[in-house]
Amino acid sequence: MIKSHMAFLDILFPVNLGPLTYRCPDGLSERAEPGMVVSAQLRNKVKRGIIMGRALSTPTGEVKDILAVHGDIPFMSTKMITLLKWMAEYYLSEQGLILKNMLPREAFTKIKKKKTKIRQTTAQPLSPVNINDRAVSRVLDTVKKGTYATFLLHAPSFAYEYSFLIRVLSEVKNIIVLVPEVSLTNDIYPVLNEKFGDRVCLFHSGLSGGERSEAVDRILSGKSDIVVGTRSVIFTPLKQVSFIAVLNEHSSSYKQEDGLRYHGRDVAVMRAYLERTTILLSSICPSFESLYNCRRGKYTLLKPESAPKKPRVKIIDMRHERLLKPYLSRKVIDAAMKYIRENSRVMFVINRRGYSTFLQCAECNYVEECTACNVPLIFHKQDLLVKCHYCGYSIKVPERCSRCRSYNIQFLGAGTERVQEDIEKLAGIKTLRFDSDTSRKRSDVESIIGYAHNKDVKILVGTKILTKRLGMDSGFSMAVLLNTDISLHLPDFRSTEKVYQEIMSIGDKVAASGEIFIQTRMPQNYLFRCIKNYDYHGFFSEELSRRKSLRYPPYTRLLLLRFISRKDMCRDLSDVIRGINKCVEILGPSPSKNKQGKCESKLLLKSSVRGALHAAAKSIIEQYKGSKEVTLKVDVDPISI
């Protein structure tokens, strides 16, 4: 509490500003603790904010009073305030923007409370999984000691991850569990709720404001001490945290890709450090950053004591196979029909929605493109439109080439619509398609998921969104990846790592006695050799040597700056970066047009010295601070460039 007469306090509001100093009247000083929610005037309006602490110096001039202190206990602990300050420094952001991301809107507004709905999903018993008891004991011993430690569990399956978590949760209190997708809570919550009752609380963006408000009350009151949710659940206001778990820790969904671009996994590790508690990162394909931290001794690697059986992986060389379609081999269809005759289920995954990949003129070879984004337009047969998958621009299918005016336009490539149509003709049975076109609304997703678990549906066709939404027990005997090479050719140094992780995620939905078929024209690539042998650590070592020679993470740090303006910024930026520290490598500026048609210039900063990287970024940011002509977006540790 603030005891001194006429105390001055720093108040932080959930806006893009730093702390502001206010006077605390004597009548409120008994309740004015750091972390408490208060009301005060900001820009001629009464707003709610958080007490950060006593002002370091007595302000001069007119100082406004705090108008009210809300609640009986602090909404944020001093450790969470420290985490907020760290995030502001690390992600080069104002503290108020961090606060806006950390606390739910319900902390600052009056919301009619509504009891969180207990999902009616039937709790599915976990399939028997042989867990490494020694590894569980190591985690529990560290939890009981109350010391900071980070463990990385390289699990053979998501069922193993989940079973390991249940074993730990059975003996621990005050727990935060992060999952990468809201849909995964549909698997996890019913089982946890059945086992631990009201101790379990859901917290994610899929809940209504009233449900989130009710959840916050349950957490603050101590009624719920196991909090499950997506990225932002790491900010849950548990008074005391004994254990944090991050499932599927490799998932890119933990990285926020708009606004404040923080990484939920990395913030979770920092919160565990500040809380002096244990954190478990787990994945069937751990991120390279986490594996590298194990090599350096910062994390402790945990693995099963024995390797369980997994589905066989078959690499299909499309250069020499008999093809039924340019994208589909006879061997794959024959295998699929064999499983279907045995009353088993098959999934086909192709990372391209729509009917045809693009429209190309047979006379001049011109590919029809979006005028704003300069990317190929994709044909959607269902709508008879060609669409841009970046900005959503769409037009009727052109009759003539935009360049040479020829009528000889061809539909090339294949998307999910065309794959579905062709497979139905070849197999002679109806299929179910699952992509962003068929699941635009939440009700669509729930309906398709219901059909997907219907054993009468023998073939599913979809993009990788399919495997993110399917549950643990999906009942597939075969999976086919049709266009893996496209993902390998993306201009991303992490492309092979992401492909490996995607394939393993798909494979995790296939029975151990089943098969995974991968079609490729690059069978000699070391990626496929490692996947076939389930040799992720061999793949990790091979990939690390490549990244070291190119000076990419985890050997260096990256920081991406994007400048958005009505004019081309490249010449100005070239002048700005001339004086930057030589130990920071700068790639760019590279110009492009964004979806709104504005000029966008990127600078990618690389350095093995974090301090030098941040200092260089700050010096550039400072020159455009407050500019009305330039919008600057900062992405520390970007996962897409």
N, C-alpha and C positions, 0 to 999 in steps of 0.2 A: 504494500500500500504506500501511497505518497503522503508522508506525514508533515512535511515542512510547510510553512505558511506561504501562500501565493506561489505554489510550485508551477513551473513551466514544463510542459510535456510535449514530446514529438508525437504527432498523430499521422498515421499513414492511411490514405484513402485508396480504394480500388480504382484508381485512374492513373494515367501515364505521367506521374509526378513522384518526387521523392517526399520524405517526411516534412510536415509543416508544424511549426511551434504554436501551441495554444496555452492559455492560462487555465489552471485547474482551480475552480472556486473551492473555498474551505469546505462547503457542504458536500462536495463530491470526493474529496481527497481520500476518505477512508476506503472507498471502493475502487479508486483509480489505480489499478495494477497493470503492469505490462501484459499485453495480450487481451485486455478487456475491450469490448466493443463500446464505442462512444458516439454521440451525436455532436456535430459542430458545424458551423457555417463555412461553406466552401463555394466561392463564386456566387454569392447571394442566394444560395440554397442550403438547406440543412441536409447534410449527408452523414452517413455512418462510416466510421473508420476504426482502426485498431491503435491502441496505445503501444508505441514502440519502446518508451522509456522516458527518463528525465532528459530534458534538453541540456546539451553540454555547455551552453552559454546563455546568459540572460539576453533576450532579444531587445532591440531598441524599437521605438515607435509604437504604434497602436497594435495591440495583441488581442485577438478574439478569445472569448471564453469557451470552454467545453460546456455544452448545454445539458448533457445527460450521460450517465453511465448505465449500460444495459446488462442485464443478467447478473448472476451471483458468482460465477466463476470465469476465469479467463478463457476466451475462445482459442487463443494460441498460447502454447507454452513458450518459455524463454528459449528452449532448444529449437522450436519451430521458427521463432523470430530470427535466430542465428542462421537457420537453413534459408530463410527468405533473403537475408543479407548476402549469403554465399551465392545464391542463385543470381541475384542482381549483378554481382561482380563477375561471376563465371559466364553468364549469358549476355553480358553487356547491355543490361536493361534497367529501367527505372524500377525502384522498389515497389511503387504503386501498381505497376503492371504485373509484377510477380504476385503481389497480394491478390489481385483480381483473378489470377489463375489458381492460386492456392486455396482460396476460400470459396465455397459455393455462394451463388447470388442470395440464397436464403439467409446467409449470415448478416446481410445488410438490409434486407427488406422484410416486411411482414407477410408471411405466407400462411394461408390456412392449412393447418396440419392435417395430414391424411395418413392413416396407418399403412405402412408398407405392405403391399399385397404379397402373401405367401404364394409362390407359383404352384400351380396344381400339377406340375410335371411329376410323374411318378419317379421316385428315387431308384435308379438302376443299380443293382448290386455290382460291385467291381469284379471283373474277372480275376481269378487268382493270379497274383503276380509275386514272384519270389524276390523279396526286398533284401538288400544288403544291410543286415542288422548292425554290423560294425559301423557302417557309415551313419546310420540313424543315431547310434549311441554317441558318435563324435559330435554330431550337431547338438543333441540334447545336452551333453556335458558342457558345451560352450554356452548354451542358453542358460543353464543353471548357474554358471559362474558369473553371468551378467557382464561379460566382456565383449568387445567388438570383434567380429570375425566374419569373413565372407567365404562361403562355400559355393562351389560350382558343381552341380550334379549333371553329369553327362548320362542321361537316361536312354534306355533302348526304345522307349515308347512313351506316349503321353500317359497311358495307363500306369506306367511305372512312376512317372513324375507325380501323378495324383496320389497313388498309393503311398509313396514316400512322404508326401505332405500330410496325409491323414495320420500316419504313424507319429509324426512330430506333433501335430495339433492335439492329439489325444493327451499329451502330457504338458502342454504349454498354455499360458493365458496371455491376453493382450497381443493380438496378432493382426498383421495386415497382409492380405494376399492379393497380389496383382496378377491379372490375366490380360492378354493383349486385345481381346475382342469381347464386346458385350455378349455375343452369342455363346461364348464359352461359359458364361455364368449359368446358362441353361443346363449345362452338364454338372457344374460344380455345386451350385447353390442347393438344389434339392437334396443331394446326398449329405452335405454338411448340415443342412437344416434338420434333416432326420436324425443325424447323429448328435448334434450339439444344441438343437432347439433355438430358443431366442437369443442365445449367445451370438448367433450369426446374423450379420447385417449386410445387405446389399447396398452399394453406393456407386452409381455411375450415371452417365448422361441420359440413359434410357429411362430413368425414373422421372416422375412428374415432380414439380417443385414441392408439392405437399409431401410426397414420399421422401424426398431428400431431406426436407425439414424434420420430418419424423425420425429419419435415420440419424441425423445430427443429434437430436435430443437423446436418442437411445445410446449413442456413443458417449456423449458428455456425461450422462447420468451413470454410466457404467453398466447398463443393462445388457449391452452388446459389446463384447470384447474381441470378436473375430469379424473383421471387416473385409469384405470381398468386393473387388471392383476393377475397373480399368485404370489407365494411366494416372488419373488425378486422385485415385484413392490413397496414394502415398501421402497426401496432405491431410488425411483424416485426423480429427482432433482427439485421438486417444491420449489420455493423461499420461499413460506409461506404455511403452512399447517393449515387448520382450522378444519378438520374433517377426521378421519380414520375409515373405516368400515372393519371388518373381517367376511365374511359370512361363514357359516358352520365351526365355529371356532374350533370344536372338531376334524376336519379331520386330519388324520395322514399325509396327503400330504403336510401340512405346514412344516413338519420336513424334512430337507434335509438329505438324507441317504447316501450320498457319499461326499468325500472331506470335506469341512467345514460343520459340522453337526449342523447348527443353526435351530431355530424354528421361522418361519415367524410370527406367532401370538405373541410370546413373544418379538421379536424384534419390532413389531408394537406397543406394549404397551410401550416399552422403548422410541421409537421415539415420541409417543404422550406425554410422560412425559417431554422429552427434549424440545419439541416444545410448551409445555404448552397448549395443545389442548385436544379435546374430542375424545375418541375412543369408538366405539360400536362393541362389540363382539356379534355374534348372532348364534343361532343353534337350531335345533329341539331337540337335545340331547347334551346340553353343556358338555364340558369336566369337569372331576372331579376337576381338578386344578382350573378352573374358578369358579365353584360353591363353592368350598372351600374358594376362595378369597372373594366371596360374604358373606359367613358366618363370615369371619374375618373382614368384613367391608372395605376391600380394593376396592371392586367393588360394584356397585349398580345393583341389580337384577330387571329386567323388565319382566312383564308377561301380556298376554291378560286379559281383564276385564272379559271375559266369555269364557268358554271352547267350542270350535267349535265341530261339529260332526266329528267323525273319523270312519274309517272302523272297523268292528268287528274283533276281534282276536280269532281264534279257535286253541286250543292246541290239537294236535292229538297224543294220547298215542300209539306208535308203538308196545308196548308189547302186547296189547289186540285188535288191529285192524285187520280186514281182509286185507291181503296184496296181491296185484296183482304181485308185485315184492318185493324183500327183502327191497327195499328202497322206495316203493310207495304204499300208502294205497288206498283201494277201495273208501273210503269216499272222498278223494281228487279228484280222477278222476271223480266220479259222480258229484261233485260240479262244476268241470271245464266244463264238458259237458253241465251242466245246463246253465252256463253263455254263452257258445259258441252258444247254441241253441237260446239264447236271443240276439244274435249278439254282444256280449261283448267280451272282450279280457282278456287273462290269461297269467301270466308269472310264469315260474318255475325256481327257483334259486338253484343251487348246487355249492358249492365252491370247485369244483374239475374238471379240464378240462381233456380231454382224454376219452377213452372208459371204461376201467376198472381201478380201483384204484391200483391194484397190481397183480402180478403173484405169486401164492403160490403152492409149491409142496404138493400133497395130501399124499405122502409117508412119508416125513421127516419134513413137515411144513415149509421148508425154503422159504423165500420171496426173489425174485430176486432183488438185490440192485445195485446201482451205485458204482463202485469200488473206485471212488475218494471221493464221498460225504457220502457214507453209508446211503443213503435214498432209499426207494423203487422206482423201475422203473415203470413208468406208461404206460399202453398199449394204443396206438393210432391206432384205427382200420383203419382210413382213409389212414394212411401212412404205415400200417403193421409194425410198429416199437414199441419198448419200449424205453421210454425216461426218462432222469433225468430232473426234473423241476427246479433243482438248477443250474447245470452247462451246460445243453443242450446236454450232452452225449446221444447217441442213437445207438441202434443195432437192427438187425432183431430179431423177436420173437424167443427165444430159444426153441428148440425142446425137450431138456432134462434139468432136474434140474442141476444147477451148483454144488450142493453139493453131492447129492446121485446118479445123472445120471438117475433118473427115468424119464419116458416119461409122467407120470401122473401129468401134470401141469394144474392148474385151474386159470381162470380169475375171480377175486373176486372184489367186490365193484362196484361202478358206477361213471363215469365222465359224462361230458356234452354230449359227443358223444353217449354214451349208453342211457342216459336219452332221448335224442332227438329221437333215433331209437325206443325205447320202447313206448314213448308217441304217436309217429306217428302211430304205430301199434294199440294201444289201442283206440286212438281218431279217427283214420281213416282220418286225414287231415295232410297236410304238416305243418311243423313248421319252425321257424327261429332260428338259433343258434348264440349266441354272446359270444365269449370268446377270449382269447389272441391268440388262434390258427386261428380263423376266422378273426381277426382284426390286423394282423401283420403290415400292411401299413396304412398310413393315408387315402388313397383312399378306403381301405377296410372298415375302420370305418365309413367314410362318407356314403358309399353305404349301409351298414347295418343299420345305423341310419335312412337313408331315408326309407328303407323297414320297420323298426320298427315302424315308424309313419304312415305307410299305414294301414288304418283301415281294409283292407282285410286280413291282417296277424293276425290271432286269437290267436296263441300261440307262445310265445317267450321262449327259453330255454337258460340260460346263467349263468355265474359266477357273482360275485358281481360287476364286471366291467360293467355289463349291466346297473345297476342302476346309476352308476357314469356318464355314457354317455347319458342316456335318459334325455330329457328335462322335464320341469315342467308339461306340459300338455301331459302326455303320454297316457292317455285314457284306463287304465287298471281297470277292475272290481274285479280282484282276483289275489293274489300272493301266491305262495307256496314256503316255505323254506324246502328243502328236507333233509339236513344233518347238522342241527344246532349244534348237539352234538359234532361233530368233532372240531369245533372252540372253544367250551367250554373246551375241553381237552388239548388245547395247553399249553405248559409250559410258561405261561405269566400271571402275576398277574393282568393284565388289560383285560384278555380274556372276562370276563362277561360284562364289560363296552363296549368293542368293539362289542360284539354280539348284545347288546341292541341297540347301535347306528346303526349298519348295518341293523337290522330289521326295525327300524324306518325310515331309508333312503329308504328301499324297500317299506315300507308301505306308504310313502309319494307319491309314484307313483300310488297309488290305490285310486279310487274314494271314497268319504266319505260314500257312500251307499254300498260299496263293502266289501270284506272279505280278511283276511290274515290267511292262514293256516300254522301252524308250526308243523312239524313232529319231535317227540323226544321220547327217551326212558327214559327221566328224567323229567316228567311233574311236579314232586314235587319240583323241583328247584325254589328257590325264584325269579329267573330271570323271569320265565314264568308267575308266578303270577302277578308280577309287570307290565310286558308287556301287559298282558290281560286287566289289569285295567288302562293302560296308567299312571302308578304311578311311574314316573321317580324319584321324590324326595324321595319316600319311598325306591326305589331301591338304590338311592344315600346314604341314611342313613344306610341301611343294609350293603352295600358294604364298607362304611367308617369304620364301627366297625370292619370288618374283616381285613382291611388294617392296622388299628391302632395296632391291636394285633400282626401283622406280621412286623410292622415297614416298611411299604411301602409308597410311595407318595400317598396323599399329606403331610403325616406326616414326611417324611424324603426326602432327596435329593439323587439322584443317579448319579453316574459318571462311565462310562464304559471305560476301557483301553484294547485295543487289540494289542497284540504283535505278529508280523508275522516274522518268521525266518525259516531257513532250519533245525534247531535243536529244540528239545523240550526245552522250556524255563521254565518249571514249577519249577525245582529245584532252578534255579537262582532267580526267582521271589519270591519264598518262603523265601529266605534269605533277599531280598530287603524289603519286607513288615514287617519284624519283628520289626523295630523301629518306625512304624507309630503310630501316636496319637491314644490312646485307645478309644477316642470318635468317631472314624471312624471305622465302621465295614467293613471288607473286605471279600468278598466271592470269593473263587478261590485260586490259579489259576486253571482254568479248560482247559484241552487240547482238541484240535480237529484238523482236516485237512480242509484247505479251498479249493476252487474250483481249484486252481492251484497246489494242492498237497503239499503245504507248511504247516509247523506246525503253529498253531495259539493258543495262550494262552490268556485267558480273566481274567481280574480282575474287579469285580464289587464293587465299593466303595459306602457305605451308611452312611449318617449322617444327623442329624437334624440341624447341624450348617454348613451353606454354607462356611464360611471362613475356617473351619477345613477341610472340604471336598476338597476344592481347594488347600489348603496348602499340604495335603497328596498327592494329584495327582501331584502337581508340583515337590515334592521331588522325586517321582518315575520317572517322565518324565525326570528330569534333569540327571538322571543316564544313560539314553539311548540317550540323545541329541547328534546328530552328528554321531551316530552309523551307519556303513555301512552294518552291519550284521542283524540289527533288524529294522523293520518298525513298528512304533508306531502310532496307530490311536486312537484319543480321541473323546468320545461322551458324552457331558454334557447333562443331562436330557434325557437319551435314552428312546425311546418308544418301541424298540424291543431289546431283550437281547439275 
